[in-house]
Amino acid sequence: MVIDETHLELSLPYAHTLTGRNTALPGDLLLNPLLWFLAIVGLIIAWVLGRPILRERRRERLRCTPFPAASERLLQGQVPIYRRLPVPLKQQLQEHIQVFLAEKEFYGCAGLEVTEAMRVLIAAQACLLILNRKTDYYGKLRSILVYPSAFIVRQEHRDEAGVVTIAPHVHTGESWEVGRVILAWDEVEEGLRGRSGSNVVLHEFAHQLDEEDRAADGVPLLADPAHYQTWARVFSKEYQALREIAPRGEPTVLDPYGAEAPAEFFAVATEAFFQTPEQLKHHHPELYEQLREYYRVDPAAWG
């Protein structure tokens, strides 16, 4: 990390005032282990306390950087929801994208070369989820791995008898608590088209938000502790309803995959909230309202 225009000065306590040209430290000061220890502790404290300030200054510089015209044209042409955003939110999204791209590493997998356009499109969708909210820009996230298409993951399963089996599973996206998101690019493109209502980027980054409290349980950190009770009531009711509907194959605004677990339900509900907001608000008004309060935006009103 490069720190520009920042100087850290350490003033050691003196037993007396030094005068004249001889400014060397007294020998007992140099040899005193306690003073050296206190000096080192002081440096560590200054570094820990200074990091957030330096990080915010760097982020502010990034937010103030003019958004590239090429990226603006890209979003305008390929991200339908971007075209619907009110101007203040559109500008805020551009600022978030600048920070996100500067802080996250992208890696192409299975021979895929990640282009700047791909980075911008992924960042734009991820940053939709942090508009109008105090954010650390997915602070635990370090890297985004992008595959050309669905990838195979070997998963371990333990049955009731304790027998462990390992079998390959096909995935289009994954969110890891250790700071990594994995995406299949063809699914990213499908989500941008918006035809099915699904969106792998929104889905996996909703998992990242869910995991901010160190528990992937479908309950992210809420701004007001008083809201947890209402959140639990609404989400439990909607989750159970989807679990009943999913096996019957009945049409629903929510992807049946959300019936797999509460964490998946929150991710699926997030997809619907941004991809098909009018339908979600009409068929699941209480769920829509909880998501509107959490995300602090109202996609159904964007026209």
N, C-alpha and C positions, 0 to 999 in steps of 0.2 A: 504494500500500500504506500502510495506517495502522498506526503502531507505537504501542501504548498502554503507558503507564507505563514507558517506557524512555528513559533520558537518556544521551547520549554526551558525556563530558567530555574535553577535550583539554588536557593540561598541557604547556606549553612549557618547556624548560629555561631556567633563569635563571643568569646569570653571578654574581649576588650576591643576597643576601636583600633584598627590598624592605620598607621600613618606613614607618610614617606613613601619611598620607592619600594621598600621591601614589603610585598603583598603576599608572600608565601604563607600557607597555612601552618600554624604551630604543629610541631611533631606529634604532640599528644593527641591533637585532633585527627591527624591522618592515621594514627595507630589505634584509635579508639574504636573497637568493634561495634559498640552500641550506636555511635554516631553514624557509622557506615550503614548499619542495619536500618536506622531511622531514615537515612537518605534514600536507600533503596525502596523502603516502604513508601516514602513520599513520592518517588518516581512512579511506582506502581499505581498508587491512588490517583495521581495526576493523569496517568494514561487511561485508567478505567473511567474516570469522570469525564475526561476529555473526548473519549471516543464518540459518544453520542452527539456531542456538539460538532465535532469535525465531520461526522457522517451526515448530519443534517445540513451543514454548510455545503458539503459536496452535492447533496441531493438538490438543494435550492439552486445551485448553479446549473445543474442538469435540467431542472424544471424551467429555468429561465432561458435555456438554449432554444433558439428557433426550431420549430418542428420541420423536418425535411419535407420539401414540396413533393418529392417522389413518394414518401410514405403517406402523405395526405391523399394523394391520388390513388394509391393502392388501397387504402382503407375505404375511401369513397366508392371505389369500384367493386371491391370484393367482400365487404362486410356490411350486409344489409342493416344491421342494428346500428352501425355507426352513422348511417345516413339519417336515422330517426332521432339521434341524440339531440337534445337542446344544445345550443351553442356553448353555454358555460360548462356543461358536462363534456362536450366534445373537446374543449380546450383542456379541461382537467385530465381527460383520458390521455391526451397527447403528452402532457407533462409526466404522467405516471409511466407511460411507455418509455420515455427517455431514461428514467431512473431504472426501470426494470431491465432494459437492455444493457445498461452499464453494469449492473450488479449480478446478472445471471449468465452462466455459461451454457451454450448450446452445443450439442454433439450429435453428429449424424451417425447412425448405426446401419449395419448390413449394407454398406456401400453408398448410403445416401449422403449427399452433400447439402448441408443446411445453408440456404441462401439468406441474404439480408431480408428479402421479402417474406420468407417463411418465419424468420425471427419476429418481424414486425406484426405479422398476422397472429401469431401465437401470443405475443405480448399484449396485443390489443384486447384479445378475448379474456386473458387472465386478469388484466387490469380493470375490466368491466366490474369485477366483483369487489373492487376496493374503492369505487367512486364514493364521494361524499362521506368517507369514514376515515377516522384516524388509522393510519396503517404503517406497518414496518415493511411493506412490500414483500410479504411472505418471507419474513426474516430467517427462517430455518432453511429455506430452499436455496440450493447452490447451483443445481444443474438441471437442464431439460434435455433428455435423450429422445431423439426422433428417429423412428424406423420408417421405411417406405410404406409398409402395410402392417397388418396384424402380426404379432410376434408370439413366439411360444415360450411359456414359462413353466418350469417343472415345479409342481406344488406338492407339498406333503399333506397327507390326510390321515388322521387317526380315528379308527372306528370305536364303537362302544367297548369292544373287547381289548382295545389297546393296540390293535394291529395297525402298523404304519405302512401306507402305500404311497409311492411317488409316481405321479402321472403328469404328462404334458397337458397344458391348458393354453388355448389360444386367447390372447388379450389384445385389446385395441388401445389400452391406456392403463397406467398404474400411478399411484401416488405413494411415495415412501416417506416414512417419518424421519428418515436420516438425510433429508434434504434433496430429494430427487423426484422428478416427475418424468414419466415415460409416455410418449404419444406415438400413435401410428398416423403418418402424414395423410394417407388417403381418407382416414376418418376425420382428420382436422378439416380437410377440404369439404367433406360431406356435411359437416356441421356448419360450415360457412354458407352452404347453399340453403340450409334451413328447411329442407323439404320434409324431413322426418321428425323434426323437433328435438332430435338428440344432438349433443355437442360434447365431444370428448374433452375439449379444453376446459369448458365450464365445469364439467363433471369432475375432472381430476383436481382442478384448483379449488373446487368446493371442498374436496377431501382435505386439501392443505389447510383451509380455514377451519374445518372441523377438528383438525389435529393440533390446533394452536394451544389447546388446553391439555395436550398430551393424551387425549382419549378420542379415538375415532368411533364415536357413539351417536352421531347424528345431532349432537347438541354443541354448537360452536360457542365461543365466548360471546355473551350478550352484554350490551352496554349497561343495561339496568338489571341488577340481580332480581328485581321484582318480576321480571318478565319470564323467568325460567318456568314458573308454574304454568302460565298460559301456554308457553311453547310446548311443554311436555304434554299438556292436555290435547292441544290441537294436533301435534305431530303423531302422538300415539293413536288417536282416533283415525287419522288419515292413513297411517301406516297399516293398521289392522284392516281397514277397508280395502286397501290395495292388495293385501295378502289374501283376502277372500275373493277378490275379482280376478287376480292374475291367473290362477289355475283354470278358470272358466274361459279364458281367452276373450273376455268382453272388451270392447273398445274403451280406452281411457286416455285422458290427457297426459297422465303420468306413465312413463315407461315401466312396464311390469317388472323390469330388473330391480326397481326400487323395493320390491317385496323381499329381496334377499336378506336385508339387514337394515337397521335404522340408519347406519352411515350411508348406505347406498340410497336409501329413501331421500335423505337430505340432498345428496348430489343430484339425484334425478329431479327432485322438486326445484332445485336451482336451475337446471337446464330448462324446465318448463317455464319458470318465472321469466327468464330472459328470451327464450325462443318462441314461446306461444303464450304470452302474458294475458291476452284477452280471454283465451279459452280457460286458462287456469283460474283467472279471477271469476269467471262466470260459473264454473263447475265446482271450484274449491275456494270460496271467498275467504274463509278463515285462514286457510293455509297461505293464500296469497297475501293476506294482511300481515301475517307473521314474517313472511319473507320481505315484504315491503319495509317493515320496521327494522329488520336486521340489515338489509342491504342499503337502506336509506335512499332508494330510488323507486320510481313508479313506472316501469316499462309499458304498462297498459295505457298510460297517458301520453306516450311519446308520439302517437299517431302513426 
